[in-house]
Amino acid sequence: MTTFVLIPGAGGQASFWRRLVPELRSRGHRAIAVDLPAGDDSAGLDAYADAVVRSVDIAGPVTLVAQSLGGMIAPLVCDRLDVEQIILVNAMTPSPGETGADWWATTGQAEAARAYAEQQGRDLASLDDPWETFFHDADAQLLAEAKAGPGQVQSGRPMQDPWPLAAWPSVPTRFLAARDDRLFPLDFQRRVVAERLGLEVEVTPGGHLSSLTQPVAMAELLTEGGPRGDGIEEHSVTADEVAPETKGVTAELLGTVDLGPELDGMEGRRLRLRRFTFEPGAVFGPVHDHKGRPGIVYILQGTITDHRNGVATDYGPGLGWPEDRNTVHWLENKGTVPAVEVSVDIIQEQARPQ
């Protein structure tokens, strides 16, 4: 069992971790969510570090999980707690003597965020829209909760303090970077983390608030190690795993296009668009293939776990996968909210929707 001490980013609210904490506890771990003095204009980095230490009311080793601004704070408590590991999540990585206010310009964050928006074809005005920056991968329920909430308050005081350590602590450190982080884009984090910590980032689903928007995938990453390959969380499953039958899945046919008149050699084939809704605990099984009906899947909401070749992979909003003659898999929603995907595939004229 691991004791995770969860340090939030700007806004400093322990409630940021409200979706991740139950996922960690359900896996048999302790989770301590920290409140930081974000609204206190007299509180600098030392006061933030004090708040973390006061939150830990048990003896023994802990793993620090630091979100965004929390990356400046976690190293400051390593000589005051029994820290066995630091896990940085979409975090700031300071250099000795650098202030948080200077970090943005020193690292080139603004230029990186703008370049990523241009790469995606997004309106550059969206860079100033917090809902587009932070909640673009949130499900409808979370987005409604956030918009109905009181908003966050963050004093600029801790950003004025030079980071006081001479070097990063000699503590094993991992860095989890979200694939679609619009504030700290993935390529930006790869560069900064390599330069400052000498680490390769582990790529996760979601955006900047991935621990809030993708709690199932993040809990798996935190408790079972990092992802393999470039970008989607994967974890091993047993070779003799048997996929259950389909349950809790609703399929809606949105439209088809007869490809025969459109493309030479495509007579008798149609392009099909469907939307699938997976209720919590839903399964799309049993194991099936896609021979003769290649396609692409895109996740709109929630997290869907794809089981294939002995590996289970979690996909969140904004992510997806191709399906071709080599695809043999089954799907499930292990989360607590409905998951929604859209599927586009090519089918034979006589084929029936599945």
ROVEX-706805 format. One line per 8 residues: number of its first residue (from 1); their letters; for each residue x, y, z of C-alpha. Coordinates in pm, 1 decimal. Example, Ala and Ser with C-alpha at 12.3 -4.5 7.8 and 13.67 -1.06 7.14 Angstrom:
BEGIN
1) as) 1230.0 -450.0 780.0 | 1367.0 -106.0 714.0 .
END
This chain:
BEGIN
1) mttfvlip) 0.0 0.0 0.0 | 124.7 346.2 -94.4 | 37.5 671.3 80.0 | -14.3 934.1 -188.1 | 10.4 1298.6 -80.3 | -172.9 1497.4 -348.2 | -49.2 1855.5 -394.9 | -277.8 2069.4 -615.3 .
9) gaggqasf) -178.6 2341.2 -855.1 | -301.6 2700.0 -879.2 | -612.0 2751.2 -668.7 | -471.6 2515.1 -408.2 | -792.7 2324.0 -340.1 | -789.1 1968.7 -207.7 | -1117.5 1919.9 -395.1 | -920.3 1917.1 -721.1 .
17) wrrlvpel) -841.1 1553.9 -636.8 | -1201.7 1455.2 -559.1 | -1229.7 1210.4 -849.1 | -884.1 1059.8 -812.5 | -895.2 994.4 -435.7 | -1170.4 727.4 -449.0 | -994.9 556.3 -740.8 | -671.6 531.3 -540.2 .
25) rsrghrai) -851.9 413.1 -226.4 | -1046.7 150.7 -419.8 | -709.8 6.2 -520.8 | -603.8 -28.1 -158.5 | -394.2 287.0 -119.3 | -405.3 587.6 112.0 | -469.0 930.0 -41.5 | -419.4 1262.2 137.0 .
33) avdlpagd) -543.8 1564.8 -57.7 | -372.3 1889.3 46.8 | -526.5 2233.9 78.7 | -283.0 2517.3 1.7 | -316.7 2879.9 123.5 | -386.5 3001.3 -228.6 | -593.7 3299.8 -119.2 | -340.4 3427.9 133.8 .
41) dsaglday) -135.0 3716.3 -7.7 | 120.3 3674.4 272.3 | 187.9 3305.0 199.8 | 502.7 3228.2 1.7 | 660.7 2896.8 -95.2 | 758.1 2819.1 265.6 | 396.1 2851.1 377.0 | 284.0 2621.8 96.2 .
49) adavvrsv) 544.7 2362.7 199.9 | 426.0 2394.1 562.6 | 69.6 2321.2 450.8 | 182.3 2000.5 281.9 | 371.7 1881.3 588.1 | 79.0 1959.8 822.1 | -152.8 1752.8 602.6 | 48.5 1434.5 653.8 .
57) diagpvtl) -79.5 1301.2 984.5 | 58.6 947.4 959.5 | 407.4 804.3 994.3 | 592.4 619.5 720.0 | 696.1 675.4 359.7 | 485.7 881.1 120.5 | 469.3 943.9 -251.6 | 419.3 1307.0 -347.5 .
65) vaqslggm) 193.4 1372.9 -648.4 | 232.7 1733.4 -759.9 | 3.7 1903.8 -1010.7 | 119.6 2208.8 -1211.9 | 230.0 2475.2 -956.2 | 273.1 2188.5 -709.4 | 594.0 2101.3 -891.7 | 760.3 2397.9 -722.5 .
73) iaplvcdr) 642.9 2285.5 -378.9 | 690.8 1907.7 -365.6 | 1073.6 1917.0 -359.5 | 1066.2 2158.8 -65.0 | 922.3 1897.7 173.7 | 1157.3 1610.7 90.7 | 1379.5 1689.9 390.2 | 1078.0 1706.3 622.8 .
81) ldveqiil) 884.3 1394.4 522.1 | 986.0 1037.7 440.7 | 944.3 1079.1 65.3 | 1000.5 763.5 -138.9 | 896.9 910.8 -473.5 | 787.3 1232.2 -644.7 | 537.4 1208.6 -930.8 | 498.5 1532.8 -1122.5 .
89) vnamtpsp) 175.5 1575.7 -1320.1 | 172.1 1847.0 -1589.4 | 397.2 2035.1 -1351.1 | 630.4 2332.1 -1338.1 | 994.0 2227.9 -1293.7 | 1190.9 2516.6 -1140.5 | 1561.0 2587.0 -1158.9 | 1758.7 2704.2 -852.9 .
97) getgadww) 1693.9 3073.2 -785.3 | 1417.8 3099.7 -1046.9 | 1087.2 3252.9 -943.9 | 758.0 3106.6 -1053.7 | 683.3 3433.4 -1231.1 | 1006.8 3405.8 -1430.0 | 950.5 3038.5 -1514.7 | 691.3 3116.4 -1781.8 .
105) attgqaea) 917.6 3337.6 -1990.9 | 1235.6 3139.9 -1921.6 | 1082.2 2817.2 -2050.6 | 897.9 2975.7 -2345.5 | 554.5 2859.0 -2228.2 | 352.6 3125.5 -2410.6 | 518.5 3058.1 -2743.0 | 470.3 2682.4 -2699.8 .
113) arayaeqq) 100.6 2716.7 -2613.3 | 42.9 2943.8 -2913.2 | 226.3 2708.6 -3148.2 | 21.2 2414.2 -3023.8 | -304.3 2604.5 -3077.4 | -197.4 2688.9 -3432.1 | -100.1 2326.1 -3493.3 | -448.5 2215.2 -3386.7 .
121) grdlasld) -619.2 2485.9 -3589.6 | -775.0 2642.2 -3279.8 | -879.3 3006.3 -3260.4 | -593.2 3186.9 -3085.1 | -852.0 3372.2 -2877.9 | -911.3 3038.8 -2702.1 | -572.7 3079.4 -2531.5 | -741.6 3327.9 -2298.2 .
129) dpwetffh) -1047.6 3108.9 -2237.2 | -1002.8 2897.9 -1920.0 | -1279.1 2658.3 -2020.4 | -1105.9 2583.1 -2351.6 | -764.0 2562.6 -2188.1 | -846.5 2353.8 -1882.3 | -1179.8 2174.3 -1936.3 | -1178.9 2080.4 -2306.5 .
137) dadaqlla) -1154.1 1710.0 -2210.6 | -1406.2 1723.6 -1923.3 | -1727.6 1524.2 -1934.9 | -2058.1 1709.9 -1922.1 | -2114.1 1649.8 -1551.2 | -1770.6 1777.3 -1450.0 | -1800.1 2081.4 -1676.3 | -2136.8 2170.6 -1524.2 .
145) eakagpgq) -1996.2 2133.4 -1171.9 | -1699.8 2354.7 -1253.6 | -1913.4 2627.9 -1408.4 | -2151.1 2622.7 -1112.5 | -1868.3 2639.5 -859.9 | -1721.3 2947.3 -690.5 | -1415.3 2964.1 -914.5 | -1057.3 2961.1 -795.9 .
153) vqsgrpmq) -848.1 3222.2 -622.9 | -469.8 3220.0 -653.2 | -246.0 3482.8 -499.8 | 62.7 3577.1 -696.5 | 268.7 3581.0 -377.8 | 432.4 3233.2 -407.3 | 538.5 3313.3 -763.0 | 760.9 3593.8 -631.4 .
161) dpwplaaw) 991.0 3368.9 -425.1 | 1315.5 3243.1 -580.1 | 1311.9 2864.2 -570.5 | 1539.4 2797.9 -271.4 | 1699.7 2459.9 -341.8 | 2044.0 2423.2 -495.3 | 1935.7 2116.0 -692.3 | 1646.7 1875.9 -737.5 .
169) psvptrfl) 1623.1 1636.7 -437.9 | 1784.5 1292.9 -464.1 | 1443.6 1126.1 -470.2 | 1316.5 898.5 -748.3 | 1104.6 1117.0 -974.8 | 855.6 1049.8 -1252.7 | 692.6 1304.2 -1481.8 | 344.8 1245.6 -1627.6 .
177) aarddrlf) 258.7 1477.5 -1917.1 | -86.6 1488.9 -2076.2 | -105.0 1434.9 -2449.6 | -347.0 1724.7 -2502.7 | -233.1 1971.9 -2236.6 | -310.6 2311.2 -2388.6 | -133.8 2510.2 -2116.3 | 191.2 2313.3 -2108.3 .
185) pldfqrrv) 193.7 2127.2 -2442.8 | 350.2 1783.6 -2459.9 | 648.1 1876.0 -2678.3 | 716.5 2174.2 -2453.8 | 721.0 1951.3 -2144.9 | 942.7 1695.7 -2314.4 | 1200.3 1965.6 -2379.9 | 1182.1 2139.2 -2042.2 .
193) vaerlgle) 1180.8 1819.7 -1835.5 | 1473.5 1674.1 -2031.2 | 1673.4 1994.3 -1985.8 | 1597.5 2044.1 -1618.8 | 1550.9 1695.3 -1473.9 | 1713.8 1471.6 -1733.7 | 1394.0 1266.0 -1752.3 | 1171.5 1137.1 -2029.4 .
201) vevtpggh) 807.1 1216.8 -1970.3 | 538.6 949.4 -1951.6 | 246.7 1048.9 -2172.4 | -106.7 1025.1 -2035.9 | -456.3 1081.7 -2172.4 | -629.4 1414.7 -2127.0 | -540.2 1778.0 -2077.7 | -382.6 1991.6 -1806.8 .
209) lssltqpv) -628.6 1876.3 -1538.0 | -592.4 1507.5 -1625.8 | -616.3 1390.4 -1263.0 | -961.9 1549.7 -1250.5 | -1084.1 1467.8 -1600.5 | -921.9 1122.4 -1639.8 | -920.3 975.9 -1285.9 | -933.8 607.6 -1381.7 .
217) amaellte) -641.7 627.8 -1622.5 | -440.3 840.5 -1381.8 | -503.2 606.9 -1088.8 | -377.0 316.2 -1296.7 | -66.3 510.6 -1393.1 | 6.6 615.0 -1037.4 | -41.0 268.7 -890.5 | 84.3 38.9 -1164.3 .
225) ggprgdgi) 366.3 235.1 -1326.8 | 395.4 433.2 -1645.6 | 266.0 388.9 -1998.5 | 447.1 201.8 -2268.3 | 521.8 357.9 -2603.2 | 415.3 706.1 -2699.0 | 121.6 827.2 -2521.4 | -164.5 605.1 -2414.2 .
233) eehsvtad) -174.0 437.2 -2077.5 | -133.4 61.7 -2102.0 | -120.9 -215.6 -1843.5 | -80.4 -588.6 -1871.2 | -369.9 -830.2 -1847.7 | -356.1 -1203.8 -1812.1 | -322.5 -1413.5 -2124.3 | -623.4 -1626.1 -2031.8 .
241) evapetkg) -855.4 -1329.4 -1973.8 | -1202.5 -1393.2 -2116.4 | -1407.7 -1099.9 -2240.8 | -1761.6 -1086.2 -2102.3 | -2064.1 -1043.0 -2324.5 | -2188.9 -700.7 -2426.4 | -2383.4 -507.8 -2165.0 | -2465.0 -142.5 -2098.1 .
249) vtaellgt) -2373.5 -22.1 -2449.8 | -2606.9 179.9 -2671.4 | -2528.1 217.1 -3043.4 | -2678.9 491.2 -3258.9 | -2642.2 498.7 -3638.3 | -2579.9 862.1 -3736.0 | -2550.6 815.7 -4110.3 | -2398.4 631.3 -4404.6 .
257) vdlgpeld) -2253.5 726.6 -4744.7 | -2260.3 499.1 -5049.3 | -1896.6 496.7 -5161.6 | -1968.1 332.8 -5498.5 | -2056.3 655.9 -5683.1 | -1781.6 845.5 -5501.6 | -1469.2 631.9 -5549.1 | -1365.1 385.3 -5816.6 .
265) gmegrrlr) -1351.7 27.0 -5694.4 | -1575.0 91.9 -5392.1 | -1899.0 -48.6 -5530.3 | -2100.3 -222.7 -5261.2 | -1926.4 -43.1 -4976.8 | -2057.0 225.9 -4745.1 | -1896.1 470.5 -4503.9 | -2076.3 441.3 -4169.3 .
273) lrrftfep) -2085.1 681.7 -3873.0 | -2205.8 560.1 -3531.6 | -2211.2 687.7 -3174.3 | -2168.6 445.5 -2883.2 | -2254.7 524.8 -2521.2 | -2095.5 305.4 -2254.0 | -2263.1 325.7 -1915.0 | -2035.0 278.4 -1609.6 .
281) gavfgpvh) -1936.1 -88.6 -1602.6 | -2041.0 -139.9 -1965.7 | -1872.0 -400.2 -2186.6 | -1856.5 -429.9 -2566.6 | -1769.8 -793.7 -2615.2 | -1691.9 -1065.3 -2664.7 | -1356.0 -1057.0 -2844.4 | -1415.5 -952.7 -3207.0 .
289) dhkgrpgi) -1214.4 -851.4 -3513.3 | -1246.9 -588.5 -3786.6 | -1158.6 -784.8 -4097.5 | -1342.2 -634.5 -4391.9 | -1455.1 -325.8 -4197.7 | -1163.2 -93.5 -4118.8 | -1237.7 217.6 -3919.8 | -1134.7 478.4 -3667.4 .
297) vyilqgti) -1269.9 544.7 -3317.1 | -1263.1 880.4 -3134.7 | -1350.8 933.9 -2767.9 | -1581.3 1225.0 -2686.1 | -1637.5 1171.1 -2313.9 | -1517.2 950.9 -2029.8 | -1258.6 675.5 -2058.2 | -1284.8 353.9 -2260.8 .
305) tdhrngva) -1048.5 63.0 -2200.7 | -943.0 -131.0 -2512.1 | -826.2 -490.6 -2447.6 | -607.4 -646.5 -2717.3 | -295.7 -862.3 -2743.1 | -276.1 -908.4 -2367.5 | -271.9 -532.4 -2301.6 | -544.8 -302.6 -2167.5 .
313) tdygpglg) -520.8 59.6 -2286.5 | -721.2 352.8 -2148.0 | -834.6 621.9 -2392.1 | -984.1 951.9 -2279.4 | -1147.2 1243.5 -2463.0 | -961.1 1361.8 -2769.7 | -793.0 1024.4 -2819.4 | -878.3 724.2 -3031.9 .
321) wpedrntv) -744.0 432.0 -3230.1 | -753.5 276.2 -3577.7 | -924.9 -57.5 -3640.3 | -801.6 -280.3 -3924.8 | -760.5 -644.8 -4026.3 | -516.9 -699.7 -3738.8 | -746.9 -561.8 -3468.6 | -884.2 -824.3 -3229.1 .
329) hwlenkgt) -1018.7 -672.2 -2909.5 | -1299.1 -597.0 -2666.6 | -1393.1 -273.5 -2484.7 | -1519.5 -164.8 -2144.9 | -1591.2 141.9 -1932.3 | -1430.6 96.8 -1590.4 | -1512.6 451.9 -1484.8 | -1793.8 604.1 -1282.0 .
337) vpavevsv) -1938.4 824.1 -1558.5 | -2075.2 733.5 -1903.0 | -1821.3 717.9 -2185.9 | -1906.2 817.2 -2542.0 | -1719.8 733.2 -2862.8 | -1784.1 792.1 -3230.6 | -1688.2 526.4 -3482.0 | -1636.3 565.5 -3855.7 .
345) diiqeqar) -1588.4 248.4 -4060.2 | -1627.5 104.9 -4410.7 | -1869.6 -184.7 -4445.5 | -1997.1 -410.7 -4717.8 | -2339.8 -308.5 -4853.2 | -2500.0 -621.7 -4717.7 | -2342.0 -590.3 -4376.8 | -2571.2 -510.5 -4089.4 .
353) pq) -2488.3 -259.4 -3814.8 | -2325.8 -429.1 -3518.6 .
END
